[in-house]
Amino acid sequence: MNDASQSLPTLWRLTTSRLEGLGAWLAPLGLRLILAWEFGEAGVEKLHGENWFSHVQDSFPFPFSIVSPELSWFMATWFEIIGAFALVLGLFTRFFAFSLLILTFVATAAVHWPDGWSSLAELWQGYAISDDGYGNFKLPLLFALMLLPLVLNGAGKLSVDRLLGRWLLPATRAARADGLAWSLAGLGFGLPLTALFPVLGLGLLLAGIAGVVLFRETLLSSAP
């Protein structure tokens, strides 16, 4: 292999390492800002608008279906407004991103999900930003996928969370995707999925619980 062919992989590594370094600062910030705008705008509209949750209360998944429309409206409004500010600052990002993820799935089930579907092809007709009788879950699905990296990776380096972590938390450990990690994912993402796919969501929840029990020694042994 000549020097030119050897230098290309090296140049690629040198370039991508810089991009990854910038990504830790800028990529989560971009997601946080655009999501803060969208959810903050929705929250402000609710704050100054009329409560219409009573019209869709029956479509809310349990346990939100048994909460009064007034309380549901209040929670949705202030989680969106406070969550927007938190995302801008990168403060308690995982908590608010996960809360907004649940809110997004509940809203999808109540407003954006088709009334009935018999195949994945029919369901996919609702992947749109218009209400033509098949649902219109494109936008909330995009929001959910944008929230997902913030739940898993946090707010990034340009955030209050990073400062608090350096001051208050033990040193960062190496990231790992072991059995316990997948079990926690089952717990975390099975919960919102139950709003749209009850069987799948409950299956993930049960698998997550079983995994946490099975791998609990891993958690205890990794504690400082």
Salt bridges, closest charged atoms under 4 A:
GLU80 OE1 - LYS46 NZ 3.15
